[in-house]
Amino acid sequence: MKRRILLFAVSLIAAGLAGLTVHAQVEGEQSHSTSVAGMVKLLEVEAQLIDALKDYAAELDKKLQAVRSGIASMRRESKGAQDSMEEYLSNPLNSFRLIRRMHRDWTLWQMFMDDPVGLPQVDRVQELRDQMPTSTDLEEAVTAVDRIQSTYGLEVADISHGILDGRQYNVSLNALDTYAMGQILFDEGKYATAAGWLYQTLVWLEDNNNSLPGPEALSKGEVQAVYAETLLKLERHADALKVVNIALGGDKRNDIKMLLKKSEIETLIRMGPDSVLTAPTLKSPAPPVGAYERGCRGLFPSPSTDARLHCVYNSSNSDFLRLAPLKMELVGLDPYMVLYHDVISASEISQLQEMAVPGLKRATVYRTNAARSVVVKTRTSKVTWFLDTFNELTIRLNRRIADMTNFQLVGSEMLQVMNYGLGGHYDKHYDFFNASTATNMTHMNGDRIATVLFYLTNVEQGGATVFPNIQRAVFPQRGSAIIWYNLKDDGETDPQTLHAACPVLVGSKWVCNKWIRERAQLFRRPCLKRGK
């Protein structure tokens, strides 16, 4: 039994170490946290794990009941013998039964005690290991929560208590959750943020009397040691000394380690000035807030009252729109940007999502130096691509895009359906390419003249599309679509189109986009000379 447990533990460690090289291999990486739809299967796997643990408990309980029943029976026999030992043994039948019991019954009990319990359940858990998150998944999840915190300016204590950007949710983090945040952020060198999470871990343990079940138990002394080390990294020596002194008055198992740490800190303090803050609970300095963060938080100023910005029923782009005009809002002229409302139906959205889920893969970004698409931390989502002629729905959507934009779609890219996950985002970027490093497709079909982005879902909090250079933010509205030009009238790339997808705070964000290429637009949007 011990050998099987050891092998199981080794396999867990090996699985964790295997996750460390995940970014080197895009193929086969599940990237659980990068798509809400992709994480659904994790709940299904967890349900199977709980069932295996329940069956394991039932097997243990069955064995425990047998042991307790045997103890009760043997106690009755033993008690009668203990009251008058010689009288008991003077009866040959009692003597015979004692010898038989000691020779045979206790041999059977020893075998029963040695017999491992729940091996099928342990094997079932092992079988599910391949479907569980790796260490890389956990690191990405920590990075996502940290991204949410910094982008939206949230407090660690609020997040821990389920308060996200002022809204209270029926969920909270326990000490194991906050400790994992602190540990991984410490390993990444983000000491100021790690300190906040480690302090919150100590608060939870204090408030809940260290009450974590079974193998999940967490030593306060262990957390205090990491917290003190984090404060040392921040050169807050006096604060670290306070934490060590508190630890020395608590968990005696850490006395030697903590005494050595105390001596080290006192030496550091004696060797030089200690410019520290007075309390170990002091908040970390807030990161600078730029245009991107302000846009994500909904803090951009309202567009000025420009008579040229208006709402209309667009009935002029195509013959079809004369019969069924679309609601269009002109939201920007530099770059040209419009927002269509109620342009994709609920049934079309549901069908797109159903089509996309089986093929969702981690989104990548094309890198010219690598000459291939690679996984990057600046884009966390999962995507599925569909040929324009994939089915009747994709044909209909492409026809609608042509009506909305008055562009030809020949040579343009496929429809892309995307789902964002935990803190899912796409950092600041342009949709156009650098002509000097363009791919063969760009040389053949031209650059991306326009972007069409359908919002397939509302997002409860976060998830805006922001344009920091022009201070515009568009928050997802189910059924709407935003369109903007990436190229100027003379065909040059437009730096004003810098944009980003803000982290999803709460909700599941689904979008569908189409990049339209310029070469086929020769007679739809002629390239004009500057000044004309």
Salt bridges, closest charged atoms under 4 A:
GLU59 OE2 - LYS62 NZ 3.65
GLU77 OE2 - ARG97 NH1 2.89
GLU77 OE2 - ARG101 NH1 3.89
ASP105 OD1 - ARG100 NH1 2.73
ASP123 OD1 - ARG4 NH2 2.90
GLU127 OE1 - ARG124 NH1 3.14
GLU140 OE2 - HIS23 NE2 3.39
GLU140 OE2 - ARG362 NH1 3.01
ASP146 OD2 - LYS190 NZ 3.29
GLU188 OE1 - LYS190 NZ 3.94
GLU206 OE1 - LYS220 NZ 2.60
GLU229 OE1 - LYS261 NZ 2.62
ASP239 OD2 - ARG236 NE 2.94
ASP251 OD2 - ARG253 NH2 3.01
GLU264 OE1 - LYS261 NZ 3.15
ASP274 OD1 - HIS237 ND1 3.21
ASP306 OD2 - ARG308 NH2 2.96
ASP319 OD1 - ARG322 NH1 2.29
GLU329 OE1 - HIS341 NE2 2.91
ASP342 OD2 - LYS327 NZ 2.44
GLU348 OE2 - ARG396 NE 2.86
GLU348 OE2 - ARG400 NH2 2.83
ASP388 OD1 - LYS514 NZ 2.65
GLU392 OE1 - ARG396 NH1 2.29
GLU413 OE1 - ARG448 NH2 2.75
GLU413 OE2 - ARG517 NH2 2.98
ASP427 OD1 - LYS428 NZ 3.68
ASP431 OD1 - HIS429 NE2 3.47
ASP431 OD1 - HIS499 NE2 3.28
GLU460 OE2 - ARG167 NH1 3.83
ASP489 OD1 - ARG525 NH2 2.75
ASP490 OD2 - ARG530 NE 2.93
